[in-house]
């Protein structure tokens, strides 16, 4: 298992996916379902980040490839 916090520092919760509007725990109020986005900063910008991607064939017979992708890779 890979623990993301090993190489990253948590920088806060944000209201938007672009990480521009920080959630203010002293002022903001939840009145309906919301999504908060976590901002992380790398501790070592020269260290590449990889994710292991596994696909579920959902009962199908086709073999699904296992992949390792660099953080900025497109699926």
Order of alpha helices (4+ residues) and beta strands (2+ residues): beta-beta-beta-beta
